[in-house]
Amino acid sequence: MESINYLWKDRKRYFGLPISFTRYRLSKDRIFRETGVLNLKEEEVLLYRVRDLELSRSLFQRIFGVGTICVYSSDKTSPHLDLVSVKNPKMVKELIYQKVEEAKDARRMRTTELVDDGFEPEEDLADDTDFCPLE
């Protein structure tokens, strides 16, 4: 079994200090969240499945220089993975974004998004008494 080279590691922080049993890691193709002391639970999301990233920072998080990154994915077991109270959250979010794009390019994956084209369906013309299709 080959060891995983992590590009970024951190822990959930309280008052800016990493005194928690929740660990976060980023490799070139996955994001990991490990929680627990005696009973460990490890969740992972493949980067090519990430659909969106969101950064939120409360007042207290801004004071202590941390933030929460929400990772939304098409993964069945972890469609929403939160990286809570991580240091340098903007830098981490950008790093994750870059690795997500690299993973999608490596797999030649592109998802198309539905865009509102402004088209509105016409009203029901059968109820209009003035309408005559033969004229």
C-alpha positions as a LaTeX table, in Angstrom:
\begin{tabular}{lrrr}
\hline
Residue & $x$ (\AA) & $y$ (\AA) & $z$ (\AA) \\
\hline
Met1 & 0.00 & 0.00 & 0.00 \\
Glu2 & 1.48 & 3.32 & $-1.04$ \\
Ser3 & 1.40 & 6.27 & 1.31 \\
Ile4 & $-0.66$ & 9.31 & 0.42 \\
Asn5 & 1.11 & 12.62 & $-0.10$ \\
Tyr6 & $-1.03$ & 15.33 & 1.44 \\
Leu7 & $-1.00$ & 18.81 & $-0.07$ \\
Trp8 & $-2.69$ & 20.37 & 2.96 \\
Lys9 & $-3.52$ & 19.29 & 6.53 \\
Asp10 & $-5.29$ & 21.01 & 9.39 \\
Arg11 & $-7.49$ & 20.40 & 12.40 \\
Lys12 & $-10.75$ & 21.94 & 13.49 \\
Arg13 & $-9.79$ & 24.93 & 15.61 \\
Tyr14 & $-11.24$ & 26.41 & 18.76 \\
Phe15 & $-10.31$ & 30.02 & 19.46 \\
Gly16 & $-7.77$ & 29.70 & 16.65 \\
Leu17 & $-6.01$ & 26.74 & 18.29 \\
Pro18 & $-5.94$ & 23.21 & 16.77 \\
Ile19 & $-7.22$ & 21.46 & 19.92 \\
Ser20 & $-9.69$ & 19.09 & 18.37 \\
Phe21 & $-9.95$ & 15.49 & 17.25 \\
Thr22 & $-11.28$ & 16.44 & 13.82 \\
Arg23 & $-8.62$ & 16.36 & 11.11 \\
Tyr24 & $-8.80$ & 17.54 & 7.53 \\
Arg25 & $-6.49$ & 16.53 & 4.69 \\
Leu26 & $-6.26$ & 17.21 & 0.97 \\
Ser27 & $-4.46$ & 14.95 & $-1.49$ \\
Lys28 & $-4.17$ & 15.38 & $-5.25$ \\
Asp29 & $-7.45$ & 13.50 & $-5.81$ \\
Arg30 & $-9.42$ & 13.42 & $-2.52$ \\
Ile31 & $-10.53$ & 15.44 & 0.51 \\
Phe32 & $-10.54$ & 13.61 & 3.86 \\
Arg33 & $-12.29$ & 14.35 & 7.17 \\
Glu34 & $-11.42$ & 12.18 & 10.17 \\
Thr35 & $-13.30$ & 12.51 & 13.45 \\
Gly36 & $-13.15$ & 10.75 & 16.79 \\
Val37 & $-10.72$ & 9.63 & 19.47 \\
Leu38 & $-11.35$ & 5.95 & 20.18 \\
Asn39 & $-13.85$ & 5.30 & 17.42 \\
Leu40 & $-12.54$ & 6.90 & 14.25 \\
Lys41 & $-14.71$ & 7.85 & 11.30 \\
Glu42 & $-13.06$ & 8.83 & 8.04 \\
Glu43 & $-15.01$ & 10.40 & 5.19 \\
Glu44 & $-13.59$ & 11.20 & 1.80 \\
Val45 & $-14.81$ & 12.92 & $-1.32$ \\
Leu46 & $-13.21$ & 12.40 & $-4.73$ \\
Leu47 & $-12.25$ & 15.80 & $-6.10$ \\
Tyr48 & $-13.69$ & 15.20 & $-9.55$ \\
Arg49 & $-17.13$ & 14.84 & $-7.90$ \\
Val50 & $-17.03$ & 18.28 & $-6.26$ \\
Arg51 & $-19.73$ & 20.52 & $-7.70$ \\
Asp52 & $-19.39$ & 23.68 & $-5.61$ \\
Leu53 & $-17.39$ & 25.29 & $-2.80$ \\
Glu54 & $-18.64$ & 27.82 & $-0.28$ \\
Leu55 & $-16.73$ & 29.83 & 2.32 \\
Ser56 & $-18.45$ & 31.25 & 5.39 \\
Arg57 & $-16.88$ & 33.19 & 8.24 \\
Ser58 & $-18.72$ & 34.34 & 11.33 \\
Leu59 & $-17.54$ & 37.34 & 13.33 \\
Phe60 & $-15.73$ & 35.10 & 15.84 \\
Gln61 & $-14.14$ & 33.07 & 13.06 \\
Arg62 & $-12.85$ & 36.27 & 11.46 \\
Ile63 & $-11.42$ & 37.41 & 14.80 \\
Phe64 & $-9.48$ & 34.15 & 15.15 \\
Gly65 & $-8.48$ & 33.94 & 11.45 \\
Val66 & $-10.47$ & 30.82 & 10.61 \\
Gly67 & $-13.45$ & 29.93 & 8.43 \\
Thr68 & $-15.70$ & 27.09 & 7.28 \\
Ile69 & $-15.44$ & 25.65 & 3.77 \\
Cys70 & $-18.52$ & 23.76 & 2.55 \\
Val71 & $-17.80$ & 21.20 & $-0.15$ \\
Tyr72 & $-20.84$ & 20.18 & $-2.20$ \\
Ser73 & $-20.40$ & 17.04 & $-4.29$ \\
Ser74 & $-22.22$ & 14.37 & $-6.23$ \\
Asp75 & $-20.89$ & 11.75 & $-3.80$ \\
Lys76 & $-23.64$ & 9.44 & $-2.50$ \\
Thr77 & $-22.32$ & 9.06 & 1.08 \\
Ser78 & $-20.98$ & 12.60 & 1.62 \\
Pro79 & $-22.80$ & 15.06 & $-0.63$ \\
His80 & $-22.03$ & 17.88 & 1.82 \\
Leu81 & $-18.66$ & 17.90 & 3.61 \\
Asp82 & $-17.86$ & 20.80 & 5.94 \\
Leu83 & $-14.30$ & 21.75 & 6.82 \\
Val84 & $-15.09$ & 23.69 & 9.98 \\
Ser85 & $-12.84$ & 26.39 & 11.46 \\
Val86 & $-9.74$ & 25.92 & 9.31 \\
Lys87 & $-6.85$ & 28.37 & 9.27 \\
Asn88 & $-6.38$ & 30.52 & 6.12 \\
Pro89 & $-9.76$ & 29.52 & 4.67 \\
Lys90 & $-9.51$ & 31.62 & 1.48 \\
Met91 & $-6.16$ & 30.06 & 0.57 \\
Val92 & $-7.50$ & 26.56 & 1.32 \\
Lys93 & $-10.64$ & 27.12 & $-0.74$ \\
Glu94 & $-8.56$ & 28.27 & $-3.71$ \\
Leu95 & $-6.23$ & 25.27 & $-3.33$ \\
Ile96 & $-9.21$ & 22.90 & $-3.31$ \\
Tyr97 & $-10.68$ & 24.67 & $-6.35$ \\
Gln98 & $-7.42$ & 24.30 & $-8.30$ \\
Lys99 & $-7.16$ & 20.60 & $-7.43$ \\
Val100 & $-10.81$ & 20.02 & $-8.35$ \\
Glu101 & $-10.22$ & 21.56 & $-11.78$ \\
Glu102 & $-7.06$ & 19.48 & $-12.26$ \\
Ala103 & $-8.90$ & 16.29 & $-11.28$ \\
Lys104 & $-11.74$ & 17.04 & $-13.71$ \\
Asp105 & $-9.30$ & 17.84 & $-16.52$ \\
Ala106 & $-7.37$ & 14.62 & $-15.84$ \\
Arg107 & $-10.59$ & 12.62 & $-16.23$ \\
Arg108 & $-11.78$ & 14.82 & $-19.10$ \\
Met109 & $-14.95$ & 15.57 & $-17.21$ \\
Arg110 & $-17.03$ & 18.65 & $-17.72$ \\
Thr111 & $-20.52$ & 19.07 & $-16.38$ \\
Thr112 & $-22.97$ & 21.28 & $-18.13$ \\
Glu113 & $-25.08$ & 23.57 & $-16.07$ \\
Leu114 & $-28.62$ & 24.47 & $-16.85$ \\
Val115 & $-28.82$ & 28.16 & $-17.59$ \\
Asp116 & $-32.02$ & 30.16 & $-17.51$ \\
Asp117 & $-32.39$ & 31.46 & $-21.05$ \\
Gly118 & $-35.29$ & 33.72 & $-20.14$ \\
Phe119 & $-37.79$ & 31.63 & $-22.10$ \\
Glu120 & $-41.26$ & 31.63 & $-20.62$ \\
Pro121 & $-43.90$ & 29.24 & $-21.95$ \\
Glu122 & $-46.84$ & 30.84 & $-23.71$ \\
Glu123 & $-50.17$ & 31.06 & $-21.97$ \\
Asp124 & $-52.73$ & 28.38 & $-22.69$ \\
Leu125 & $-54.11$ & 29.47 & $-26.05$ \\
Ala126 & $-57.09$ & 27.07 & $-25.94$ \\
Asp127 & $-58.85$ & 29.36 & $-23.48$ \\
Asp128 & $-58.46$ & 32.42 & $-25.74$ \\
Thr129 & $-61.69$ & 32.87 & $-27.69$ \\
Asp130 & $-60.12$ & 35.38 & $-30.11$ \\
Phe131 & $-57.51$ & 32.89 & $-31.28$ \\
Cys132 & $-58.09$ & 31.20 & $-34.63$ \\
Pro133 & $-55.18$ & 29.16 & $-36.02$ \\
Leu134 & $-56.55$ & 29.20 & $-39.59$ \\
Glu135 & $-56.57$ & 32.96 & $-40.04$ \\
\hline
\end{tabular}
